[in-house]
Amino acid sequence: QVQLVESGGGLVQAGGSLSISCAASGTTFLLNDIGWYRQAPGKQRELVATISRGGRTNYADSVKGRFTISRDNAKNTVYLQMTSLKSEDTAVYYCNAEIMTLSLSFWGQGTQVTVSS
C-alpha cells in the first residue's frame, strides 16, 4: 500500500505563484508514474501533469509553460510549481501514484487551490 499526503494549497491572486507537494509513504520503491490531477466544481477530474520515476514529464496543454512538476525519489515527494495562475486553475488538486506491475493506483485526499481574479 501507498499513502499520499498533499500539502501547500491555498488562496493566491491571479498572476501569482503557488507550490504544492505530495509526500508518499509505504511501498514507495514500486512506484512508477506520479501525477497531479484537479477537479473544479461541477467538472470532471482532469490530468494536470505526470512524472515518471526517471523524470519524464507530461503536461496538460492548459498548463504547459506555467506549471512545472518535479520529483525527489530520495524523499518520495513530488512537487508542482504553479506560476501565472488563472482563475480557471481553481480546483482541488489530487496526487496520484501508480504501481504499473500490480495495476494499482493510489490517490491523496486533495488540496484546495483557489485563484482570485
BAFIPA-454961 format. One record per residue: residue in three letters; residue number from 1; z, y, x of N, C-alpha, C in turn. Coordinates in steps of 0.05 Angstrom, whole numbers. Example, Ala and Ser with C-alpha at 12.3 -4.5 7.8 and 13.67 -1.06 7.14 Angstrom:
residuo: ALA, num: 1, n.c3: 156, n.c2: -114, n.c1: 264, ca.c3: 156, ca.c2: -90, ca.c1: 246, c.c3: 156, c.c2: -66, c.c1: 264
residuo: SER, num: 2, n.c3: 142, n.c2: -45, n.c1: 257, ca.c3: 143, ca.c2: -21, ca.c1: 273, c.c3: 157, c.c2: 1, c.c1: 258
***
This chain:
residuo: GLN, num: 1, n.c3: 0, n.c2: -24, n.c1: 16, ca.c3: 0, ca.c2: 0, ca.c1: 0, c.c3: 0, c.c2: 25, c.c1: 17
residuo: VAL, num: 2, n.c3: -11, n.c2: 46, n.c1: 5, ca.c3: -12, ca.c2: 72, ca.c1: 19, c.c3: -2, c.c2: 93, c.c1: 0
residuo: GLN, num: 3, n.c3: 15, n.c2: 110, n.c1: 10, ca.c3: 25, ca.c2: 133, ca.c1: -5, c.c3: 13, c.c2: 159, c.c1: 7
residuo: LEU, num: 4, n.c3: 4, n.c2: 176, n.c1: -11, ca.c3: -8, ca.c2: 202, ca.c1: -3, c.c3: 8, c.c2: 224, c.c1: -15
residuo: VAL, num: 5, n.c3: 15, n.c2: 244, n.c1: 1, ca.c3: 30, ca.c2: 267, ca.c1: -8, c.c3: 15, c.c2: 292, c.c1: 0
residuo: GLU, num: 6, n.c3: 6, n.c2: 307, n.c1: -20, ca.c3: -7, ca.c2: 333, ca.c1: -14, c.c3: 13, c.c2: 356, c.c1: -13
residuo: SER, num: 7, n.c3: 6, n.c2: 376, n.c1: 2, ca.c3: 23, ca.c2: 400, ca.c1: 3, c.c3: 5, c.c2: 424, c.c1: 10
residuo: GLY, num: 8, n.c3: 16, n.c2: 447, n.c1: 5, ca.c3: 3, ca.c2: 472, ca.c1: 14, c.c3: -12, c.c2: 487, c.c1: -7
residuo: GLY, num: 9, n.c3: -12, n.c2: 477, n.c1: -32, ca.c3: -26, ca.c2: 492, ca.c1: -53, c.c3: -11, c.c2: 517, c.c1: -60
residuo: GLY, num: 10, n.c3: -24, n.c2: 534, n.c1: -76, ca.c3: -11, ca.c2: 559, ca.c1: -85, c.c3: -31, c.c2: 578, c.c1: -97
residuo: LEU, num: 11, n.c3: -22, n.c2: 603, n.c1: -98, ca.c3: -38, ca.c2: 624, ca.c1: -110, c.c3: -49, c.c2: 642, c.c1: -88
residuo: VAL, num: 12, n.c3: -75, n.c2: 648, n.c1: -90, ca.c3: -88, ca.c2: 665, ca.c1: -70, c.c3: -109, c.c2: 682, c.c1: -84
residuo: GLN, num: 13, n.c3: -114, n.c2: 705, n.c1: -73, ca.c3: -134, ca.c2: 723, ca.c1: -85, c.c3: -162, c.c2: 714, c.c1: -77
residuo: ALA, num: 14, n.c3: -181, n.c2: 721, n.c1: -94, ca.c3: -208, ca.c2: 715, ca.c1: -88, c.c3: -216, c.c2: 727, c.c1: -61
residuo: GLY, num: 15, n.c3: -231, n.c2: 712, n.c1: -45, ca.c3: -238, ca.c2: 720, ca.c1: -18, c.c3: -218, c.c2: 712, c.c1: 3
residuo: GLY, num: 16, n.c3: -195, n.c2: 702, n.c1: -5, ca.c3: -175, ca.c2: 694, ca.c1: 13, c.c3: -178, c.c2: 666, c.c1: 23
residuo: SER, num: 17, n.c3: -158, n.c2: 657, n.c1: 39, ca.c3: -159, ca.c2: 631, ca.c1: 51, c.c3: -133, c.c2: 616, c.c1: 45
residuo: LEU, num: 18, n.c3: -136, n.c2: 589, n.c1: 45, ca.c3: -113, ca.c2: 572, ca.c1: 40, c.c3: -118, c.c2: 545, c.c1: 53
residuo: SER, num: 19, n.c3: -97, n.c2: 533, n.c1: 63, ca.c3: -100, ca.c2: 507, ca.c1: 75, c.c3: -81, c.c2: 487, c.c1: 61
residuo: ILE, num: 20, n.c3: -92, n.c2: 464, n.c1: 54, ca.c3: -76, ca.c2: 443, ca.c1: 42, c.c3: -77, c.c2: 418, c.c1: 60
residuo: SER, num: 21, n.c3: -56, n.c2: 402, n.c1: 58, ca.c3: -55, ca.c2: 378, ca.c1: 75, c.c3: -48, c.c2: 354, c.c1: 58
residuo: CYS, num: 22, n.c3: -54, n.c2: 331, n.c1: 69, ca.c3: -49, ca.c2: 305, ca.c1: 56, c.c3: -37, c.c2: 286, c.c1: 77
residuo: ALA, num: 23, n.c3: -12, n.c2: 279, n.c1: 74, ca.c3: 1, ca.c2: 261, ca.c1: 93, c.c3: 1, c.c2: 232, c.c1: 81
residuo: ALA, num: 24, n.c3: -8, n.c2: 214, n.c1: 97, ca.c3: -10, ca.c2: 186, ca.c1: 88, c.c3: 12, c.c2: 170, c.c1: 102
residuo: SER, num: 25, n.c3: 23, n.c2: 151, n.c1: 87, ca.c3: 43, ca.c2: 132, ca.c1: 98, c.c3: 38, c.c2: 105, c.c1: 87
residuo: GLY, num: 26, n.c3: 49, n.c2: 84, n.c1: 100, ca.c3: 45, ca.c2: 57, ca.c1: 91, c.c3: 25, c.c2: 43, c.c1: 110
residuo: THR, num: 27, n.c3: 6, n.c2: 29, n.c1: 98, ca.c3: -13, ca.c2: 13, ca.c1: 114, c.c3: -36, c.c2: 31, c.c1: 123
residuo: THR, num: 28, n.c3: -30, n.c2: 51, n.c1: 138, ca.c3: -49, ca.c2: 72, ca.c1: 145, c.c3: -70, c.c2: 63, c.c1: 165
residuo: PHE, num: 29, n.c3: -64, n.c2: 42, n.c1: 180, ca.c3: -83, ca.c2: 33, ca.c1: 201, c.c3: -108, c.c2: 21, c.c1: 189
residuo: LEU, num: 30, n.c3: -107, n.c2: 14, n.c1: 163, ca.c3: -130, ca.c2: 3, ca.c1: 149, c.c3: -148, c.c2: 24, c.c1: 136
residuo: LEU, num: 31, n.c3: -139, n.c2: 48, n.c1: 136, ca.c3: -153, ca.c2: 69, ca.c1: 121, c.c3: -180, c.c2: 75, c.c1: 133
residuo: ASN, num: 32, n.c3: -200, n.c2: 79, n.c1: 116, ca.c3: -227, ca.c2: 87, ca.c1: 124, c.c3: -230, c.c2: 117, c.c1: 116
residuo: ASP, num: 33, n.c3: -246, n.c2: 122, n.c1: 97, ca.c3: -251, ca.c2: 150, ca.c1: 89, c.c3: -227, c.c2: 161, c.c1: 74
residuo: ILE, num: 34, n.c3: -221, n.c2: 186, n.c1: 79, ca.c3: -201, ca.c2: 202, ca.c1: 64, c.c3: -215, c.c2: 227, c.c1: 55
residuo: GLY, num: 35, n.c3: -209, n.c2: 234, n.c1: 30, ca.c3: -224, ca.c2: 256, ca.c1: 19, c.c3: -207, c.c2: 273, c.c1: 0
residuo: TRP, num: 36, n.c3: -218, n.c2: 296, n.c1: -7, ca.c3: -206, ca.c2: 314, ca.c1: -26, c.c3: -224, c.c2: 316, c.c1: -50
residuo: TYR, num: 37, n.c3: -212, n.c2: 314, n.c1: -73, ca.c3: -225, ca.c2: 317, ca.c1: -99, c.c3: -211, c.c2: 339, c.c1: -114
residuo: ARG, num: 38, n.c3: -223, n.c2: 350, n.c1: -134, ca.c3: -210, ca.c2: 371, ca.c1: -150, c.c3: -217, c.c2: 368, c.c1: -179
residuo: GLN, num: 39, n.c3: -199, n.c2: 377, n.c1: -196, ca.c3: -203, ca.c2: 376, ca.c1: -225, c.c3: -194, c.c2: 401, c.c1: -237
residuo: ALA, num: 40, n.c3: -212, n.c2: 416, n.c1: -249, ca.c3: -206, ca.c2: 441, ca.c1: -263, c.c3: -201, c.c2: 434, c.c1: -292
residuo: PRO, num: 41, n.c3: -186, n.c2: 451, n.c1: -306, ca.c3: -180, ca.c2: 446, ca.c1: -335, c.c3: -206, c.c2: 442, c.c1: -351
residuo: GLY, num: 42, n.c3: -206, n.c2: 420, n.c1: -366, ca.c3: -229, ca.c2: 414, ca.c1: -383, c.c3: -253, c.c2: 403, c.c1: -369
residuo: LYS, num: 43, n.c3: -251, n.c2: 398, n.c1: -343, ca.c3: -273, ca.c2: 387, ca.c1: -327, c.c3: -266, c.c2: 361, c.c1: -315
residuo: GLN, num: 44, n.c3: -287, n.c2: 346, n.c1: -307, ca.c3: -283, ca.c2: 321, ca.c1: -293, c.c3: -275, c.c2: 325, c.c1: -264
residuo: ARG, num: 45, n.c3: -261, n.c2: 305, n.c1: -253, ca.c3: -254, ca.c2: 307, ca.c1: -225, c.c3: -280, c.c2: 305, c.c1: -208
residuo: GLU, num: 46, n.c3: -281, n.c2: 321, n.c1: -188, ca.c3: -305, ca.c2: 322, ca.c1: -171, c.c3: -298, c.c2: 321, c.c1: -142
residuo: LEU, num: 47, n.c3: -317, n.c2: 311, n.c1: -127, ca.c3: -314, ca.c2: 309, ca.c1: -98, c.c3: -315, c.c2: 337, c.c1: -85
residuo: VAL, num: 48, n.c3: -297, n.c2: 341, n.c1: -66, ca.c3: -298, ca.c2: 366, ca.c1: -51, c.c3: -307, c.c2: 360, c.c1: -22
residuo: ALA, num: 49, n.c3: -294, n.c2: 341, n.c1: -9, ca.c3: -302, ca.c2: 335, ca.c1: 18, c.c3: -289, c.c2: 308, c.c1: 26
residuo: THR, num: 50, n.c3: -302, n.c2: 294, n.c1: 44, ca.c3: -291, ca.c2: 269, ca.c1: 54, c.c3: -294, c.c2: 269, c.c1: 85
residuo: ILE, num: 51, n.c3: -278, n.c2: 253, n.c1: 98, ca.c3: -279, ca.c2: 249, ca.c1: 127, c.c3: -274, c.c2: 220, c.c1: 133
residuo: SER, num: 52, n.c3: -290, n.c2: 209, n.c1: 151, ca.c3: -286, ca.c2: 181, ca.c1: 159, c.c3: -266, c.c2: 180, c.c1: 181
residuo: ARG, num: 53, n.c3: -258, n.c2: 156, n.c1: 188, ca.c3: -239, ca.c2: 152, ca.c1: 210, c.c3: -250, c.c2: 163, c.c1: 236
residuo: GLY, num: 54, n.c3: -276, n.c2: 162, n.c1: 239, ca.c3: -288, ca.c2: 171, ca.c1: 263, c.c3: -295, c.c2: 201, c.c1: 263
residuo: GLY, num: 55, n.c3: -289, n.c2: 214, n.c1: 240, ca.c3: -294, ca.c2: 243, ca.c1: 238, c.c3: -319, c.c2: 252, c.c1: 225
residuo: ARG, num: 56, n.c3: -334, n.c2: 234, n.c1: 214, ca.c3: -358, ca.c2: 242, ca.c1: 200, c.c3: -350, c.c2: 255, c.c1: 173
residuo: THR, num: 57, n.c3: -362, n.c2: 278, n.c1: 168, ca.c3: -354, ca.c2: 293, ca.c1: 144, c.c3: -376, c.c2: 295, c.c1: 123
residuo: ASN, num: 58, n.c3: -368, n.c2: 299, n.c1: 99, ca.c3: -387, ca.c2: 303, ca.c1: 76, c.c3: -375, c.c2: 323, c.c1: 58
residuo: TYR, num: 59, n.c3: -391, n.c2: 342, n.c1: 49, ca.c3: -381, ca.c2: 364, ca.c1: 32, c.c3: -398, c.c2: 367, c.c1: 6
residuo: ALA, num: 60, n.c3: -385, n.c2: 375, n.c1: -15, ca.c3: -400, ca.c2: 383, ca.c1: -39, c.c3: -415, c.c2: 409, c.c1: -33
residuo: ASP, num: 61, n.c3: -438, n.c2: 412, n.c1: -45, ca.c3: -455, ca.c2: 435, ca.c1: -39, c.c3: -439, c.c2: 461, c.c1: -46
residuo: SER, num: 62, n.c3: -422, n.c2: 460, n.c1: -65, ca.c3: -408, ca.c2: 484, ca.c1: -74, c.c3: -388, c.c2: 495, c.c1: -54
residuo: VAL, num: 63, n.c3: -380, n.c2: 478, n.c1: -34, ca.c3: -360, ca.c2: 487, ca.c1: -15, c.c3: -371, c.c2: 488, c.c1: 13
residuo: LYS, num: 64, n.c3: -395, n.c2: 479, n.c1: 18, ca.c3: -407, ca.c2: 479, ca.c1: 45, c.c3: -406, c.c2: 507, c.c1: 56
residuo: GLY, num: 65, n.c3: -397, n.c2: 509, n.c1: 81, ca.c3: -396, ca.c2: 534, ca.c1: 95, c.c3: -370, c.c2: 549, c.c1: 89
residuo: ARG, num: 66, n.c3: -355, n.c2: 541, n.c1: 70, ca.c3: -330, ca.c2: 554, ca.c1: 63, c.c3: -305, c.c2: 537, c.c1: 68
residuo: PHE, num: 67, n.c3: -308, n.c2: 511, n.c1: 64, ca.c3: -286, ca.c2: 492, ca.c1: 68, c.c3: -290, c.c2: 475, c.c1: 92
residuo: THR, num: 68, n.c3: -269, n.c2: 468, n.c1: 106, ca.c3: -270, ca.c2: 450, ca.c1: 129, c.c3: -249, c.c2: 428, c.c1: 126
residuo: ILE, num: 69, n.c3: -258, n.c2: 403, n.c1: 127, ca.c3: -240, ca.c2: 381, ca.c1: 126, c.c3: -236, c.c2: 371, c.c1: 155
residuo: SER, num: 70, n.c3: -211, n.c2: 363, n.c1: 161, ca.c3: -205, ca.c2: 353, ca.c1: 188, c.c3: -184, c.c2: 331, c.c1: 185
residuo: ARG, num: 71, n.c3: -182, n.c2: 315, n.c1: 206, ca.c3: -164, ca.c2: 292, ca.c1: 204, c.c3: -150, c.c2: 288, c.c1: 231
residuo: ASP, num: 72, n.c3: -125, n.c2: 282, n.c1: 230, ca.c3: -109, ca.c2: 276, ca.c1: 253, c.c3: -99, c.c2: 247, c.c1: 249
residuo: ASN, num: 73, n.c3: -113, n.c2: 228, n.c1: 261, ca.c3: -106, ca.c2: 200, ca.c1: 257, c.c3: -78, c.c2: 193, c.c1: 268
residuo: ALA, num: 74, n.c3: -70, n.c2: 207, n.c1: 289, ca.c3: -43, ca.c2: 201, ca.c1: 301, c.c3: -21, c.c2: 209, c.c1: 282
residuo: LYS, num: 75, n.c3: -26, n.c2: 230, n.c1: 266, ca.c3: -6, ca.c2: 240, ca.c1: 247, c.c3: -12, c.c2: 230, c.c1: 219
residuo: ASN, num: 76, n.c3: -33, n.c2: 214, n.c1: 216, ca.c3: -41, ca.c2: 204, ca.c1: 189, c.c3: -43, c.c2: 227, c.c1: 169
residuo: THR, num: 77, n.c3: -55, n.c2: 248, n.c1: 177, ca.c3: -56, ca.c2: 272, ca.c1: 160, c.c3: -85, c.c2: 283, c.c1: 159
residuo: VAL, num: 78, n.c3: -93, n.c2: 291, n.c1: 135, ca.c3: -119, ca.c2: 304, ca.c1: 131, c.c3: -114, c.c2: 332, c.c1: 121
residuo: TYR, num: 79, n.c3: -130, n.c2: 350, n.c1: 131, ca.c3: -127, ca.c2: 378, ca.c1: 123, c.c3: -153, c.c2: 388, c.c1: 110
residuo: LEU, num: 80, n.c3: -149, n.c2: 408, n.c1: 93, ca.c3: -172, ca.c2: 421, ca.c1: 81, c.c3: -167, c.c2: 451, c.c1: 83
residuo: GLN, num: 81, n.c3: -183, n.c2: 463, n.c1: 101, ca.c3: -182, ca.c2: 492, ca.c1: 105, c.c3: -202, c.c2: 505, c.c1: 86
residuo: MET, num: 82, n.c3: -192, n.c2: 523, n.c1: 69, ca.c3: -210, ca.c2: 535, ca.c1: 49, c.c3: -211, c.c2: 565, c.c1: 54
residuo: THR, num: 83, n.c3: -235, n.c2: 575, n.c1: 57, ca.c3: -239, ca.c2: 604, ca.c1: 61, c.c3: -258, c.c2: 615, c.c1: 40
residuo: SER, num: 84, n.c3: -259, n.c2: 642, n.c1: 39, ca.c3: -277, ca.c2: 655, ca.c1: 19, c.c3: -273, c.c2: 643, c.c1: -9
residuo: LEU, num: 85, n.c3: -249, n.c2: 640, n.c1: -17, ca.c3: -243, ca.c2: 626, ca.c1: -42, c.c3: -253, c.c2: 642, c.c1: -66
residuo: LYS, num: 86, n.c3: -262, n.c2: 627, n.c1: -86, ca.c3: -272, ca.c2: 639, ca.c1: -110, c.c3: -255, c.c2: 630, c.c1: -134
residuo: SER, num: 87, n.c3: -257, n.c2: 644, n.c1: -156, ca.c3: -241, ca.c2: 636, ca.c1: -180, c.c3: -249, c.c2: 608, c.c1: -189
residuo: GLU, num: 88, n.c3: -274, n.c2: 600, n.c1: -184, ca.c3: -283, ca.c2: 574, ca.c1: -193, c.c3: -272, c.c2: 551, c.c1: -175
residuo: ASP, num: 89, n.c3: -258, n.c2: 559, n.c1: -154, ca.c3: -245, ca.c2: 538, ca.c1: -137, c.c3: -218, c.c2: 531, c.c1: -149
residuo: THR, num: 90, n.c3: -209, n.c2: 545, n.c1: -169, ca.c3: -183, ca.c2: 539, ca.c1: -182, c.c3: -184, c.c2: 511, c.c1: -194
residuo: ALA, num: 91, n.c3: -164, n.c2: 495, n.c1: -186, ca.c3: -163, ca.c2: 467, ca.c1: -195, c.c3: -139, c.c2: 454, c.c1: -183
residuo: VAL, num: 92, n.c3: -133, n.c2: 430, n.c1: -193, ca.c3: -114, ca.c2: 413, ca.c1: -179, c.c3: -130, c.c2: 396, c.c1: -159
residuo: TYR, num: 93, n.c3: -121, n.c2: 397, n.c1: -134, ca.c3: -134, ca.c2: 384, ca.c1: -112, c.c3: -120, c.c2: 357, c.c1: -106
residuo: TYR, num: 94, n.c3: -135, n.c2: 336, n.c1: -106, ca.c3: -124, ca.c2: 309, ca.c1: -102, c.c3: -134, c.c2: 297, c.c1: -76
residuo: CYS, num: 95, n.c3: -116, n.c2: 284, n.c1: -62, ca.c3: -124, ca.c2: 269, ca.c1: -38, c.c3: -130, c.c2: 240, c.c1: -46
residuo: ASN, num: 96, n.c3: -151, n.c2: 229, n.c1: -34, ca.c3: -158, ca.c2: 202, ca.c1: -39, c.c3: -163, c.c2: 187, c.c1: -13
residuo: ALA, num: 97, n.c3: -153, n.c2: 163, n.c1: -11, ca.c3: -158, ca.c2: 147, ca.c1: 13, c.c3: -167, c.c2: 119, c.c1: 5
residuo: GLU, num: 98, n.c3: -185, n.c2: 109, n.c1: 21, ca.c3: -197, ca.c2: 83, ca.c1: 15, c.c3: -193, c.c2: 63, c.c1: 38
residuo: ILE, num: 99, n.c3: -188, n.c2: 38, n.c1: 29, ca.c3: -189, ca.c2: 15, ca.c1: 48, c.c3: -213, c.c2: -2, c.c1: 38
residuo: MET, num: 100, n.c3: -236, n.c2: 2, n.c1: 51, ca.c3: -261, ca.c2: -10, ca.c1: 42, c.c3: -260, c.c2: -40, c.c1: 43
residuo: THR, num: 101, n.c3: -248, n.c2: -51, n.c1: 63, ca.c3: -249, ca.c2: -80, ca.c1: 66, c.c3: -234, c.c2: -94, c.c1: 44
residuo: LEU, num: 102, n.c3: -215, n.c2: -80, n.c1: 31, ca.c3: -199, ca.c2: -91, ca.c1: 10, c.c3: -207, c.c2: -79, c.c1: -17
residuo: SER, num: 103, n.c3: -227, n.c2: -62, n.c1: -17, ca.c3: -235, ca.c2: -48, ca.c1: -42, c.c3: -212, c.c2: -34, c.c1: -56
residuo: LEU, num: 104, n.c3: -196, n.c2: -21, n.c1: -40, ca.c3: -172, ca.c2: -7, ca.c1: -51, c.c3: -176, c.c2: 23, c.c1: -48
residuo: SER, num: 105, n.c3: -166, n.c2: 38, n.c1: -68, ca.c3: -168, ca.c2: 67, ca.c1: -68, c.c3: -141, c.c2: 78, c.c1: -77
residuo: PHE, num: 106, n.c3: -131, n.c2: 98, n.c1: -63, ca.c3: -105, ca.c2: 109, ca.c1: -69, c.c3: -108, c.c2: 139, c.c1: -74
residuo: TRP, num: 107, n.c3: -91, n.c2: 149, n.c1: -92, ca.c3: -91, ca.c2: 178, ca.c1: -99, c.c3: -64, c.c2: 190, c.c1: -95
residuo: GLY, num: 108, n.c3: -64, n.c2: 215, n.c1: -87, ca.c3: -39, ca.c2: 231, ca.c1: -86, c.c3: -34, c.c2: 243, c.c1: -113
residuo: GLN, num: 109, n.c3: -11, n.c2: 257, n.c1: -115, ca.c3: -3, ca.c2: 268, ca.c1: -141, c.c3: -17, c.c2: 295, c.c1: -147
residuo: GLY, num: 110, n.c3: -30, n.c2: 306, n.c1: -127, ca.c3: -45, ca.c2: 331, ca.c1: -132, c.c3: -29, c.c2: 356, c.c1: -125
residuo: THR, num: 111, n.c3: -43, n.c2: 377, n.c1: -117, ca.c3: -31, ca.c2: 402, ca.c1: -111, c.c3: -49, c.c2: 424, c.c1: -124
residuo: GLN, num: 112, n.c3: -35, n.c2: 443, n.c1: -137, ca.c3: -50, ca.c2: 464, ca.c1: -152, c.c3: -59, c.c2: 486, c.c1: -133
residuo: VAL, num: 113, n.c3: -84, n.c2: 493, n.c1: -135, ca.c3: -95, ca.c2: 516, ca.c1: -122, c.c3: -106, c.c2: 535, c.c1: -143
residuo: THR, num: 114, n.c3: -95, n.c2: 559, n.c1: -143, ca.c3: -104, ca.c2: 580, ca.c1: -162, c.c3: -114, c.c2: 604, c.c1: -148
residuo: VAL, num: 115, n.c3: -139, n.c2: 611, n.c1: -154, ca.c3: -152, ca.c2: 635, ca.c1: -142, c.c3: -154, c.c2: 656, c.c1: -163
residuo: SER, num: 116, n.c3: -141, n.c2: 679, n.c1: -158, ca.c3: -142, ca.c2: 701, ca.c1: -177, c.c3: -164, c.c2: 720, c.c1: -170
residuo: SER, num: 117, n.c3: -178, n.c2: 729, n.c1: -191, ca.c3: -201, ca.c2: 748, ca.c1: -186, c.c3: -192, c.c2: 777, c.c1: -189
***
